[in-house]
Amino acid sequence: MDQTTRLENLEFAQSMLTEIRRNASASGELFLTYLIDIVAAEAQKRAHDLRFQNRSGKTMPGLGDV
């Protein structure tokens, strides 16, 4: 998968996770909200790393084929 598509997918996932987190939090699902926060943070980190990689041409750990 090309890097542009990967970045778009990560950004989409992060957006959807934000909505799911809102619903879980509003329902009082504290542990589920916590888990979604962790997954959203990982998506955000991977998107950030991918943007950095695109700018610098460097390969970041954990950005291999998933």
Order of alpha helices (4+ residues) and beta strands (2+ residues): alpha-alpha
